[in-house]
Amino acid sequence: MNKPFAGLLKNKNIALLMGGPGSEREVSLRSGAAVAGALRSCGANVTEIDVTGTEIRIPEGTDLAFDIIHGTFGEDGELQTILDAQGIPFTGEGASGSRLAFDKIETKIFFDRASIPTAGWHILAEGEQPRIGFPLVVKAPRQGSSVGVHIVRTPEELPAALADCFQYGRRVLVEEFFQGRELTIGVLGDEALPIVEIVPKTGFYDYQNKYTKGASDYHVPAAIDEATTKTLQETALAATRALGLEVYSRVDILLAPDGRMNVLEINTIPGMTETSLLPKAAAVVGMDFPSLCEHIAGLSLKRYQRA
C-alpha cells in the first residue's frame, strides 16, 4: 500500500485522547499506549490525556487530537462535537458519522435503505416480547466490544439477556440469528484491507473472547476465494458509504456457507494495539503500525479540511 502521508507527523503536537468513561475504558488505555509509541516513532510530540469524564482540556498549540477512546463519549459523536466547537482537528469521523455508526438501530435503518445485506430486525421496548423466533440475538444498541450482546437460544434465556441489555437504555435491538464465519474488514478511506477471519475457541466473539489472550484464533488474509473476497470488500465499502463515513473503520460481517452475508456493524474507532485486527490487516499490505497511525492522521486531516 502506498504511504502518501509519510513524514506528516514529524514535529507535530498531538493530544492523544484515551480511556474515557465507558465500558471500554481499559481496552482504550491499551490502544492508547500502543498508539503513543507509534506516533513518537513518527517524530510527533505526544501529550497523553487520560479522559475520565466528559470534560476535556486540550493543550494550546495542539495540531491534532488523536482520539482512541472506544465506545461511549469517544466514538458516539459527543467528543467530536466538543472538538468541533473548539476548532481542534481530530482523527476519525465527524460528529454525525460517529453518532450514526455507534447506534446499531440507526445503522440498521441506513443499511436497509442502501440494500446492504443485514439480518432481519426490530426494536424492543421494556415489557414487549420479540417478534422473531428462537434462536435470536438481542443487543444494547449503543455499546461496543460486544457489551450487551446475547445469543438467545430458548425462551428461558431471554429474561436475563433482556435485563442486561435494558440496563444500557430503553430500547433493545432484536435480530434474526445468522450462522456464519466471523469476518472483519478494515477500511482506510476508499480502500478495503485484506479480510480477517475470527475463530473463537468457544462460543461467539464476545468481550471475553476478544480480550482474553489465546481465546480466539485469527486468520489474515482469510481463506476465502478471490471472487467472494472481492464481494465482501465491496460490501464493506458500500456499508461505510451508506453511513457517509470517510476516514477509517472496521466492518464486521458474517458469511454463511451458501454465500449470504450479514453486515453486523461498523466500528469507527476500532482496537489499535499492535495485535488488534485493523493493524493485522494493514500489516499484510505492507503498512506497519506507525505508518497506519500516520495514515489515519492524514485521512482525518483531509476530512477536516473538506468539512
C-alpha positions as CSV (number, residue, x, y, z in Angstrom):
1,M,0.0,0.0,0.0
2,N,1.2,3.5,-0.8
3,K,2.2,5.7,2.1
4,P,1.1,9.2,1.0
5,F,1.4,10.7,4.5
6,A,4.9,9.6,5.3
7,G,6.6,12.3,7.4
8,L,3.3,14.1,8.1
9,L,3.5,13.9,11.9
10,K,7.2,14.9,12.3
11,N,7.4,17.7,15.0
12,K,3.5,17.9,15.2
13,N,1.9,18.4,18.6
14,I,-0.5,15.5,19.1
15,A,-3.0,15.3,22.0
16,L,-3.7,11.6,22.4
17,L,-7.1,11.1,24.0
18,M,-7.7,7.7,25.6
19,G,-9.5,5.9,28.4
20,G,-12.9,7.5,28.6
21,P,-15.9,7.0,30.9
22,G,-17.4,4.0,29.2
23,S,-17.3,0.2,29.4
24,E,-14.3,0.0,27.0
25,R,-12.0,2.2,29.1
26,E,-9.4,-0.5,29.8
27,V,-9.3,-1.5,26.1
28,S,-8.8,2.1,25.1
29,L,-5.9,2.6,27.5
30,R,-4.1,-0.3,25.9
31,S,-4.8,1.1,22.5
32,G,-3.6,4.5,23.6
33,A,-0.3,3.1,25.0
34,A,0.4,1.4,21.6
35,V,-0.6,4.5,19.5
36,A,1.5,6.8,21.7
37,G,4.7,4.8,20.9
38,A,3.8,4.7,17.2
39,L,3.2,8.4,17.0
40,R,6.5,9.2,18.8
41,S,8.4,6.9,16.4
42,C,6.9,9.1,13.6
43,G,8.5,12.1,15.2
44,A,5.4,13.6,16.8
45,N,5.3,15.4,20.2
46,V,2.7,13.4,22.0
47,T,0.7,14.5,25.1
48,E,-1.2,11.6,26.5
49,I,-4.5,12.6,28.1
50,D,-6.5,10.0,30.2
51,V,-10.1,11.1,29.8
52,T,-12.1,10.1,32.8
53,G,-15.3,12.1,32.3
54,T,-17.0,14.2,29.7
55,E,-14.9,17.3,30.1
56,I,-11.6,17.6,28.3
57,R,-8.9,20.2,28.2
58,I,-6.7,20.2,25.0
59,P,-3.2,21.8,25.4
60,E,-2.7,25.0,23.5
61,G,-0.7,24.6,20.3
62,T,-2.2,21.1,19.6
63,D,-2.1,20.3,15.8
64,L,-4.3,17.2,16.1
65,A,-6.3,15.4,18.7
66,F,-5.8,11.6,18.1
67,D,-9.0,10.0,19.5
68,I,-8.6,6.4,20.6
69,I,-11.5,6.3,23.1
70,H,-13.6,3.3,22.1
71,G,-17.3,3.4,22.7
72,T,-19.1,5.9,24.9
73,F,-18.1,9.5,24.6
74,G,-15.2,8.9,22.3
75,E,-16.9,7.1,19.5
76,D,-20.5,8.3,19.7
77,G,-20.2,11.8,18.5
78,E,-20.0,13.6,21.9
79,L,-16.3,14.2,21.9
80,Q,-16.4,15.1,18.2
81,T,-19.0,17.8,18.9
82,I,-16.8,19.3,21.6
83,L,-13.7,19.3,19.5
84,D,-15.6,20.8,16.6
85,A,-16.8,23.6,18.8
86,Q,-13.2,24.3,19.9
87,G,-11.9,24.2,16.3
88,I,-9.5,21.4,17.0
89,P,-8.8,18.8,14.2
90,F,-9.2,15.3,15.3
91,T,-8.9,11.8,14.0
92,G,-11.7,9.7,12.7
93,E,-15.2,10.6,11.5
94,G,-17.1,13.8,12.3
95,A,-19.8,14.1,14.9
96,S,-22.7,13.0,12.7
97,G,-21.0,10.0,11.2
98,S,-19.7,8.9,14.6
99,R,-23.1,9.2,16.1
100,L,-24.8,7.2,13.3
101,A,-22.3,4.3,13.2
102,F,-22.3,4.0,17.0
103,D,-26.1,3.4,17.2
104,K,-26.8,-0.1,16.0
105,I,-30.5,0.7,15.4
106,E,-29.8,3.7,13.2
107,T,-27.1,1.8,11.4
108,K,-29.7,-0.9,10.6
109,I,-32.1,1.7,9.2
110,F,-29.4,3.1,6.9
111,F,-28.3,-0.4,5.8
112,D,-31.8,-1.3,4.8
113,R,-32.2,2.0,2.8
114,A,-29.0,1.2,0.9
115,S,-29.8,-2.5,0.4
116,I,-26.8,-3.6,2.5
117,P,-27.2,-7.3,3.4
118,T,-28.1,-7.5,7.1
119,A,-30.2,-9.8,9.3
120,G,-33.9,-9.1,9.9
121,W,-34.5,-7.0,13.0
122,H,-36.9,-5.0,15.1
123,I,-36.8,-2.7,18.1
124,L,-38.0,-3.9,21.5
125,A,-39.2,-1.7,24.4
126,E,-39.4,-2.9,28.0
127,G,-42.4,-5.2,28.6
128,E,-42.6,-6.2,25.0
129,Q,-41.7,-9.6,23.6
130,P,-39.6,-10.4,20.5
131,R,-41.5,-11.0,17.2
132,I,-38.6,-13.1,15.9
133,G,-38.4,-16.8,16.6
134,F,-35.6,-18.5,18.6
135,P,-32.7,-18.6,18.3
136,L,-32.4,-14.8,18.2
137,V,-29.9,-12.1,19.1
138,V,-30.5,-9.2,21.5
139,K,-28.2,-6.2,21.6
140,A,-27.9,-3.0,23.6
141,P,-27.8,-0.5,20.6
142,R,-25.2,1.9,21.9
143,Q,-22.4,-0.3,23.4
144,G,-19.2,-1.6,21.8
145,S,-16.9,-4.6,22.2
146,S,-19.9,-7.0,22.3
147,V,-21.0,-5.5,25.6
148,G,-24.8,-6.1,25.9
149,V,-24.9,-8.7,23.1
150,H,-26.6,-12.1,23.7
151,I,-27.4,-15.0,21.5
152,V,-30.7,-16.3,23.0
153,R,-31.5,-19.9,22.0
154,T,-34.5,-20.6,24.3
155,P,-37.3,-18.6,25.9
156,E,-35.8,-19.4,29.3
157,E,-32.6,-17.5,28.4
158,L,-34.5,-14.4,27.3
159,P,-35.3,-12.6,30.6
160,A,-31.7,-12.4,31.8
161,A,-30.4,-11.3,28.4
162,L,-33.0,-8.5,28.2
163,A,-32.3,-7.4,31.7
164,D,-28.7,-6.9,30.8
165,C,-29.5,-5.0,27.6
166,F,-32.0,-2.7,29.2
167,Q,-29.5,-1.5,31.8
168,Y,-27.9,0.4,29.0
169,G,-31.0,2.1,27.6
170,R,-34.7,2.0,26.9
171,R,-34.5,0.2,23.5
172,V,-33.1,-3.1,22.6
173,L,-32.2,-4.3,19.1
174,V,-33.6,-7.8,18.3
175,E,-32.1,-9.6,15.3
176,E,-32.6,-12.9,13.5
177,F,-29.9,-15.4,14.4
178,F,-27.4,-15.8,11.5
179,Q,-24.9,-18.6,11.5
180,G,-21.7,-17.8,9.6
181,R,-18.0,-17.3,9.6
182,E,-17.0,-14.3,11.6
183,L,-15.1,-11.8,9.4
184,T,-13.9,-8.2,9.8
185,I,-12.7,-5.9,7.1
186,G,-10.7,-2.8,7.7
187,V,-11.4,0.3,5.6
188,L,-8.9,3.1,5.1
189,G,-10.5,5.9,3.1
190,D,-11.8,4.3,-0.1
191,E,-9.7,1.1,0.2
192,A,-10.7,-2.1,1.8
193,L,-7.9,-4.1,3.6
194,P,-7.5,-7.9,3.5
195,I,-10.2,-9.9,5.3
196,V,-9.6,-11.1,8.8
197,E,-11.4,-14.3,9.9
198,I,-12.0,-14.6,13.7
199,V,-12.3,-18.1,15.1
200,P,-13.3,-18.1,18.8
201,K,-12.3,-21.4,20.5
202,T,-15.7,-21.4,22.3
203,G,-19.0,-19.5,21.7
204,F,-19.0,-16.3,19.7
205,Y,-16.7,-13.3,19.5
206,D,-17.9,-11.8,22.8
207,Y,-16.0,-9.5,25.2
208,Q,-14.2,-12.4,26.8
209,N,-13.1,-13.9,23.6
210,K,-11.9,-10.6,22.2
211,Y,-9.7,-9.6,25.1
212,T,-8.6,-13.0,26.7
213,K,-5.2,-14.0,25.3
214,G,-5.5,-17.2,23.3
215,A,-9.3,-17.3,23.4
216,S,-9.6,-16.8,19.6
217,D,-7.6,-17.5,16.5
218,Y,-7.2,-15.0,13.7
219,H,-6.5,-15.8,10.0
220,V,-5.4,-12.9,7.7
221,P,-5.9,-12.9,4.9
222,A,-8.9,-15.2,5.4
223,A,-9.0,-18.4,3.4
224,I,-11.8,-17.2,1.0
225,D,-11.8,-17.5,-2.8
226,E,-10.9,-14.4,-4.8
227,A,-14.4,-13.7,-6.1
228,T,-16.0,-13.9,-2.6
229,T,-13.2,-11.8,-1.2
230,K,-13.9,-9.1,-3.7
231,T,-17.6,-9.2,-3.0
232,L,-17.0,-8.9,0.8
233,Q,-14.6,-6.0,0.4
234,E,-17.1,-4.2,-1.9
235,T,-19.9,-4.8,0.6
236,A,-17.7,-3.4,3.4
237,L,-17.0,-0.2,1.3
238,A,-20.7,0.1,0.4
239,A,-21.7,-0.2,4.1
240,T,-19.3,2.7,5.0
241,R,-20.7,4.8,2.2
242,A,-24.2,4.1,3.3
243,L,-23.4,5.8,6.6
244,G,-21.4,8.6,5.0
245,L,-18.1,7.5,6.6
246,E,-14.8,8.8,5.1
247,V,-11.8,8.1,7.2
248,Y,-11.2,4.7,8.7
249,S,-13.3,1.9,10.2
250,R,-13.7,-1.8,10.7
251,V,-16.7,-3.6,9.2
252,D,-17.9,-6.8,10.9
253,I,-19.6,-9.3,8.6
254,L,-20.9,-12.9,9.0
255,L,-20.6,-15.1,5.9
256,A,-22.9,-18.1,5.6
257,P,-21.8,-21.4,3.8
258,D,-24.2,-20.5,0.9
259,G,-22.5,-17.1,0.4
260,R,-25.2,-15.0,2.1
261,M,-23.8,-12.1,4.1
262,N,-24.9,-10.3,7.3
263,V,-23.3,-7.0,7.9
264,L,-23.3,-6.6,11.7
265,E,-21.9,-3.1,12.4
266,I,-19.2,-0.6,11.7
267,N,-16.6,0.4,14.3
268,T,-15.3,3.9,13.7
269,I,-12.6,3.7,16.4
270,P,-11.6,0.0,16.3
271,G,-8.9,-1.5,18.6
272,M,-5.5,-0.2,18.0
273,T,-3.0,-2.2,19.9
274,E,-0.3,-3.7,17.6
275,T,-2.1,-7.1,17.8
276,S,-5.6,-5.7,17.1
277,L,-7.5,-6.7,13.9
278,L,-7.1,-3.5,11.9
279,P,-3.3,-3.4,12.3
280,K,-3.1,-7.1,11.5
281,A,-4.8,-6.5,8.1
282,A,-2.7,-3.4,7.4
283,A,0.5,-5.3,8.0
284,V,-0.5,-7.8,5.2
285,V,-0.4,-5.0,2.7
286,G,3.0,-3.7,4.0
287,M,1.8,-1.0,6.3
288,D,3.4,-1.2,9.7
289,F,1.8,0.1,12.9
290,P,3.4,3.6,12.9
291,S,2.6,4.0,9.2
292,L,-1.1,3.0,9.9
293,C,-1.4,5.6,12.6
294,E,0.2,8.2,10.3
295,H,-2.2,7.2,7.5
296,I,-5.2,7.6,9.9
297,A,-4.0,11.1,10.8
298,G,-3.6,12.1,7.2
299,L,-7.0,10.9,6.1
300,S,-8.5,12.6,9.2
301,L,-6.9,15.9,8.4
302,K,-8.2,15.7,4.8
303,R,-11.7,15.1,6.1
304,Y,-11.3,18.1,8.5
305,Q,-10.1,20.3,5.7
306,R,-13.1,19.3,3.5
307,A,-15.5,19.9,6.3
